[in-house]
Structure formats: structure tokens, C-alpha cells
Amino acid sequence: MNNLLFKNKLKLSIFLVWLFHASAIIGIGLGYNDWFIQKTPLNLSVSLILFLLVYPVNDAKKAFAFIAFMIAGMFAEWLGVNYQLLFGSYYYGENFGPKLDGVPYLIGAYWALLTFITAAITDYTKWHVVAKVITAAVLMVFLDYLMEFNAPTFDFWHFEGGMPHLNNYLTWFFLGLLLQIILRVLKIKGNKLFSLHLYLAQLVFFLFAYFYFLKL
């Protein structure tokens, strides 16, 4: 019975993830840019809640790792926002939710979420753990790369000069690599199917946004 309930919860969660992302794609495609862009933090928050329930983050070790990764991500971003270290010179807009000293709580949670789901995706392979760690970090950077093009339009964050420099992506890679190593050392595992769908839904959404706003 418990297994059946989890399968139903998993199917519903995957459906909701795609429903929210597909709705945003259709809405933006129909020209309702402002309304759907303003709802992007809600979309990310729903994805976060579903992740916590379905991955799931259901024991002390996972909760500790998630909170630690969130703090690490926020601290790195704090250094960037306030001292122009690591990522370059940038600031956060008003569309990423509440902030702590200029850094949205949601970006810290996103660092943690992305670390967990990319690691789970690589568990589909039989690769050596080193290859999994590197691949997961690359997946993190790739999604960030797509988000960077849309960030100013979505009022997520704004880099001086428009776009980030190479050091932004290098920082993402090496910090992602560190978090992936810690995750493997802690031997944390989660639902691979949900992780894959959540990553792909965000990938499709930001790919669409990239090409849509490119032609405007």
C-alpha cells in the first residue's frame, strides 16, 4: 500500500512539475509575459516543495546536507553581491523572492536542489563516481548558463555589462563539484525519475525562454 501511494504521489508530482512549466511556456508564448514572469518564483517554490516531498528529504542526514548546501550557496552569492567576489559584479532583482542582505533565500535553496537532482540523474549510469561527480557539476553549470540569458528579462539578477564573465561559470562548476563530492561522501540518494523530470522541465522552460526572447 505504501509503495502504491508513493507511486501515485510520484506521478502526481511529475505531472504538476510539467503542468506549471508548460503553462508558463504557453502563457509567455501567447504574449502574457509580465504575468507569467512575475509567477516564476512561485513556479520554483512549487518545484522545491515537490522535491522535498518526493526526493524525499526525509531524514536528518538529507536535511542537514540540504540546509548546509543552501547556506553555502547563499554565502557564495553574498560574497558576489556585496564584494563582487567569485561570480563577478551583479545584484539581484525583485523577482526572486525575499532576500537576506541582498541574496534571495530561493537562490540558496536552488543551489541545494540542483545539487541533489543532478547527482540523482547521474545515478542512471554505471559510471565511476568521479565521472558522476563531474557530470553532475556540468549539468548544474549548463542550466545556470541558460538561466543567465533570461535572468535580466525575468528580473532575477543583473550583471554589470549585461552578461557574466567566464569566472561566473568556473565558480559554478567548482562550487558545484565540491557540493557533489560532499553529497557522494554522505552517500545520499534520492528519486531518480522525479529528479530527471524536474531538471528536464526547467531545461525546456529556460531553453524556450532563451529562444523566445532572443527573437523579440
N, C-alpha and C positions, 0 to 999 in steps of 0.2 A: 504493500500500500504506500509506504513512504517513498519507494522508488518511483511509483506511478505518479505520485503528487509532485515529485521533483521534476520528472519529465514534462509534466503539464506546465509547471512553473517555468521551466527552461524554454519550452515552445512559446509560451505567452510573452516571456521577456524578450526573446529574439524578435517576435512579431512587433512588440512595442518599440524596440530599437529601430527597426526598419520603418515602422509607421511614422515615427517622429522625424526621422531623417528624410524619408520620401516626401512627407508633407511639406517640409521646408524646401526641398528641391522644387516641387511642383509650385508652391506658393511664390518662390522667388522667380521661377520661370514664367509665371503668369503676370509678373510685374509688381507683386506686393512685397517689394524688397524691404522697405523700412519695418513693416510689421513683423516679418519673419526674422529679420536680422536682430531685432530687439529681443526676440524669443530664443535666440541661440543659447544664452546662459541657462535657460530653462531646459532646453534640449540636453545640454551637457550635464545638468544636475540630475535629470531623469536617468540618463545613462549611468551616472555614478551610483545612484540608488539601486538600480537594477544590478549593476556589477557587484555591489556589496552583498546583495541578497543571493545572487546566483553563482558568483565565482566559486564559493562564497567566502567572505571574510568572516569566519565563524569561530575562530579560536584566538587565544592570547598571542600566539606567535605571529599569525597573519595580521592581527590588529596592530601589534607593535611595529611590524615591518611597514605596514601601510602608513601609520602615523609618522614613523621615522622618515620614510621617503617623502612624505608630504612636507615635513619640516625642512628636510634637506633641499627640496625643490624650491620652497619659499625663501630659504636663506640665500640660495644661489641667485634667485630673482631679486631679492632685496639688495644684494651686492651690486647687481646690474642696474637696478632702478636708481639707487641712491648714490652709488660710487662709480658707475659706468665700468664695472669690472665684469670679466667673463664673457658677457654677451655683446657688449657694445653700449652705445648711448641710446636709451629708449625710455618710454614711460607707458603706463597702462591707461587705456581709455576708460569710459564709463560703462562699457557693455560686457564686463566680465565679472560683474557682481561685487559684493563688499570687499574692502581691502584692509590690509594691516600695513601701515606705513608705506602705502603706495603699491603694495603687492596683493592681488586678489587671492582670497583663500582657495578659489576654484582652480587656479593655476597650480597650486601646491598639490591639491587632490588629483589634478590631471597628471602631474609627474608620477605620482604613485600608481594611479590606474593604468597608465600607459606602460609602466614597468611590468606590472603584473600580467597584463593581457598579451604583450609581445613575447614574454617568456613562455606563456602557456601555448601560444601559437607555434613556437619552435619545438614544442614537445610532440608535435605531429611527426617530427622527423626522428631518425635514429642516429643523428649526428653526434659527434663528440661534444661534450659540454662546452668546450672553448668555442666551437663553431656556433653553438646555440646562443651563447652569450653575445658574441659579435653580431650575429644576425639580428637578434632582438634589439640591440642598440642601434643598428642600421635602420630597422623598422621604425624606431622612435624618431630618429632624425628625419626619415622620409616624410612622415606625417607632419612633423614640425615644418619641414620645407614647404609643403603645400599650404599649411596654415599661414606661413609668413606672407604669402602673396595676398591673402584675404584679410589679414589682421587689420590693416588700416580701414578697409571698407566696412568691416564689422565693428570697428572701434574697440578692438581687443587691446592692441598695443601699437605704438608708433615709434619707429626707429628714426634717428636723426639721418637725414639724407634719403629717407624713403624705405630702403631695404637694408637688412642686416649684412654685415661682412662675414667673411669665412669663419672668424673666431666664434660667431654665434653657433654655427653648426658643429664646429670642433668641440665647443663646450658641451653642447647637447650630447654628442657622441661619447665623450669621455665620462661625463657625469652619468649618462645612461649606462655605460659599460660598468661603472662602479656599482650602481644600484643593481644591475643584473647579476654581478658577481655575488653581492650580498644575498640576493634572493636565492641563488643556487646553493650558497653555503648553508642557508637556513632550510634548504630543501622544501621550499614552499611550492605547492602545486595547486592548480585550480581548474575550473571547467574550460576545456579547450574549445569546444564548439561555440559557447557564448562569447569567449574572448575573440575568436576569429570573426564572428558576425559583427561584434561591436567595432572592431578595428576596420573591417571592410565597409561598414555603414559610414563611418567617419571619413574613410578614404574616398568613397564615392561622393559624399557630400562636398568635401573640400576640393576634389577634382572638378566637380560640376561648377562650384563657385569660381574656381580659377578660370575656367574657360568661359563661363558666362560673363563675368565682369571684365575679362580681357577684351571682349568684343564690344563693350559699351564705350 
